[in-house]
Amino acid sequence: MALVILCMKLRKHVLLAAFLCIGLFAFFFIVKTIVQTNDAHTTFEKYYAFRGCATLIAKTDTSADCALANGNRIKMVLYQGKWYLDGDVPTGWGYFTF
């Protein structure tokens, strides 16, 4: 009887530890992704590499066109001091974009 109670207590602790580890992993993964994405938008060179551009086609102070390795072309624009895909600039409040 005591062995069963001990096993149940240990099982609860193991499940709690597993959920805690999964939660911490998810939290750090989300924070890492947000930091990497925010850093990629800061300069043209970082955003160019972040998007995987293979060839720069044209560039001005506020926009650039590049070709990806698969041949697709994308246009990047400077919006409020950060680089974005054309048509994909954020609207809304903070991280709550629409």
Summary of the structure (lengths in Angstrom):
residues: 98
radius of gyration: 22.8
end to end distance: 57.6
largest distance: 76.9
contacts: 210
relative contact order: 0.09
helix: 48%
strand: 29%
